[in-house]
Amino acid sequence: MQALEFINQLPQLKTENCFFLYGEEQYLVDHCKDALIAALDIQFPEMNLTILKEKTTYADVKNACLQAPCFAELRVVLLEDIDISEKALQFEKVMEVLPPQTKLILAYSKKPDMRKGIYKDMKKNAVSAEGDALKGDGLLKWLVGNARKSGITLTKGTAELLIEIAGSEMYALKNEVDKLKYAGITKPNAEQLHTVAAGSTEYDIFQFHNHMMAGEYEAAFGIFEKVKRDRSGLIGFIGLLVSKFSPMYMAKQCALAGMNDRQIADRLSETTGMKTYPALFAARDCRSFSLAQIRTALQQLEQVDQQLKMGGKLQEYKLTFLKMYGKL
């Protein structure tokens, strides 16, 4: 089941003995783990809660599970990021002797290899909670609600902008909400978000693109110099830049058909699932290019992407970007 469903059903699920928490969104996995431990209401946790991490042996896990609760009805054993597929761990034997008074929790900060039989068995036989990353309206709803709990009012537009700036990773968004709280900004506007929020790779693209569109080349190239030090980050940067030009191609076709910016944004949202804020940017920016220029820019970006993935270096990038943005 998904993480939020798991948390909602904890009053009924906490009677089970084995829990398997994993997923791609660390915030949700940690949220499930914390909520589960709170729901179990461990008496004397200093004696009845054992946390084992990484390089754990079979004896460590077995002894922790077989130990009797101290002045309590149950004890909890939490295994964090332990590869239970390791033969030396003999995890199957641990499960065979797991007593009913022991609650065993397996939690992973990175999704384990679900192709392995032991993890397939855990998903089938344990209470499983999967922390899939929230997307679209689900992420937006969570962000607005999380901000409200911290006394911060985000409109749909400012929430979308914050995601545009900080990215969709939930811990990063929570940190940005905390920063607004500590700064005393309870109803942030776009200018305040640009000032306070820390940029992700997505935000680097946001700034780079805006600087290039405004002819502020020194600022744009300064951002690119920072990004290109990390090869994997550079490849991601190019991929995200494609995501700036791709909707502009459709937007330009709509503009040529006589649509205004709002109509174009609505069409983009309807056909591609884009949020209103970036769709409006695409509608605005496409008017600075011809359809042929956008097509050429996408072709150039594809060539750069292939060049980088094959181990090549991006030579004369300033000239490349100036041509891409129709400045030469």
N, C-alpha and C positions, 0 to 999 in steps of 0.2 A: 504494500500500500504506500501511497505517497506520504511525505513527512507530516503535512498538516492534518491529514486524516488520522494518522497514527496518534498525534497529540490529542486530537479531539476524542479519540476512543480509549485513552489511557485508563480511565476509571474501570473499564472492563478488561483491558489487556494486561494490567499490572499483575494479575494472578498467574500469568504464564511464567515459565522458568528461563527461557532463552530468547534473547533479543539480538537482532542483526541490523545494525544501522550503517548505512553507506550512501554514497551518491556523489554527484559532481559539485554540489553547492555546500561548502563546508559549514556555512552559517546554519543551514537547515539540519545537518547531521548533528552539530553541537546543540542546537535547540532541542532536538529529539532526545539526546543524551541527558541534557540538564533537566528536561521536563520529566523524563522517566525516573531519574534518580530522586527528584523531588516527590513524585507520585508514590514511590516505594517507601518513603518516609523511614529511612534507615535509622534505627535506634543505635546510639553509640557508634557513629560512623568511623571513629578512630580505630575501632576494633572490628567492625563488621563491614567495612568497605575496603576491598583490596584492588589496587590499580596496577596492572602490569603492562609494560610497554616494550616493544621491540625485543631484542635478544633474550626472550623468555624461554625457559626450558620446560620440558614435559613435567618434571618434578614440581617446578614453581606453580604451574597451572593446576595440576592435580591436587597438590597440597592446599592451595588456596580454595579450590572448590569443595574439598572434603572437610575442611575445617568447620567445626560446629559454631553456630552463632553464639555470641557472648552476651548473655542477659537480654536476648532478643529472639524473635521468632524466625528471622531470616538474616542472611548475609548476602552481600553483592560482590561479585567479581567482575571487574571491568577490564577487558582486553582492548588496548588501543593500538591500532595499526600493526597487529601481529598477524603474520602470514600463517594461517592455520593449515595451509597446504604443505608446509614443510614436513617431511617424513619424520624428522627427529622429534617434532612436537607431539606426534601420535595423538592428534586431536580427537580421532574417533574413539580412542580408549577413554579419554576424558569425558566425552559425552555419555559413554556407557555407565560411568560411575557417578554422574552428576546427581546429587541428592536433591529432594524436593525443597529443602529449606535454603538452597543456594540459587540466587538469581544470577545468570551469566549474561553479560552484555558484551557484544563485539561491536566496536565502533571504528570507522575508517575515515581518515581525512582525505584519502584518495580512493576512488572506487577500485576494489580488488578485481582480480581476473575472474570474471564470472563464468568463464569457459571451464574452469576447473571443477571437478565433481564435488569437492567438499563445499565449495561456495554455492553450487546449485542445491545441494542438500540443505544447507543452512537457510537459503531463501525459501525452500519448500517446507521445512520442519520447524523453523524458528518464527517468531513474530518479526517480520521484516518491515523496515521503514526505509524508503528510498528518497534521498534528498535531491531530486531533479531540480535544476535551476529554474526559477520562475521566469516567465517571459510575458511580454505583452501586457495585457490588462491585469494579469495576476501579479506581476512585479510592481506595476503602478499602484495597485490597490494596497499591496503590502507596504510600499514606501510611504504612501500618504497616511496609512494607519500607524506605522511605526513613528513617523514624525509627529503625529497628533499626540501620541503617548508621551513624547518629549516636550510637548508644548509648542511645537512648530506647525504652522499652517502652510501646507503646500497646496496650491491649486493644481489642476490637471496639467496645465502648461508648465508651471515651475517644476513639478515632479518629473515631467518628460525631459525638461532641460537638465535637471540634476543627473538623470540617467545618461543623457547625452554627454555630459561633462565627465562624470566619474565612472561610467561603465555600469554594467548590470550585476557585478559581483556584490552580494548582499552585505558582506562585512564592510566593503568600501563605502557603500551607500549609508550604512549605519554610522560609520565614522564621520561622514559629511554632515549628517543630521546632528550628531553630537557637537561638531564644530560650530554649527549654527546656534545651537543651544548655549554653548559656552560664550559665544560672541554676543548673545542677547538679541539675535535676529530672529524674531518669532514669525514674521510674515515676509520672507525673503522675496525680492524681485529678481529679475534676470541679471541686472547689473551686480547685485550683491552676490548672487551665485557664482558669477564669473570671477569675482574678487576672492571669495572665500574657498570655493571648492578646489580640490587638487585634481589635476587632470590625469586621466588614464591615457592609454594609447589612442582610444577613441577621441579623447579631448585634444590630444596633439594634432590629430587629423582635423578636428573642428577648427582649431586655431590656424593651422597651416593653410587650410583651404580659404578661410576668411581673409588671412593676410595676403594670399596670392590674388584673390578676387579684388582686394582693395589696392593692389599695386605696392604693398608693403613687403618687398622682396627680402630685405635684410632680416626682418623679423621672421618671415617664413623659413628662410634658409637656416636661421639659428635653431629653430625647432627641429628641422631635418638633421642638422649636425648632431644634435643630442640623440635622436632616434637611431641614426645609422651606426652608432657604436656597437649596438647589439644586433647581430645578424638576424636572429629569429624575430626580434622586434621590428626590424626593417621590413622583413617579408610581410609581417602582419600589417605594418603601416601601408604598404603598397596595396594589400588586399582591401583595407578599409578605404583607401582613396578611390578604388574602383567603386565602392558602395556610395561614394559621393557623385560620381559621374553617371553611373547606371540609371538612377532615377531621373537625372537631368535629361537623359535621352528621351524618355517617355514624356517628361514634362514639356520638353521643347516641341514635341509633336502636338501636344495639347495646346500649347501657346500658338502654334502656327494655325491651329483650327479655330482660334479666336477666343479661347477660354481665358478668364482672369485668374489671378494667383489662387484665390480661394477655391475656385472650381477645379483648378489643376491639382491642388492639394487633396481635395476630396476624391478625385479620380485616382490619384496615387494611393491613397489610403484604402480605397475600395478594392483596387486591383492587386496591390502588392502587400497590403497589411502595414504599410508605413504609418508611424504616428504623425499627428498633425504638425508638430513643430519642425521635424526634418523635412516633411513634405512641402511645407511652405518655403523653406530655404531652397529646396530644389526648384520650386516654381519661380522663385525670385532669381536664382543664379543662372537658370537656363537661358534667360533673356540676354545674357552677356556673350553667348556663344551661338554659332550657327549649328545646324544639325550635323553638318559634315565635320566641324571642329570637335564636337563631342564624340562622334564616331571614331575620329582619328586619335583622340585622347585615350579612349578605351583600348584601341589597338596598341598604342604605345605602352600603356600600363600592363597589358598582357605580355608584351615583349620583355619589359623590365622584370616582371614577376618570374617568367621562365628563365631569364638570365640569372637572377639571384638564386633560384632553386637549383640550378645546375652548377652552382659554385662560383659564378662570375661576379664581377664587381660593377657597381654603378658608376660609370665614368661620366664626367661632365654633367652632373645631375642638374646644375643650375640651368644650363642650356636646355636640357630635356624638359624640365618643368616650365620654363618660360614658353617653350613651343607648345607644351600640353595645354597651357592656359591661354594660348592665343596671344601672347605678348610679343612674339617675334614673327 
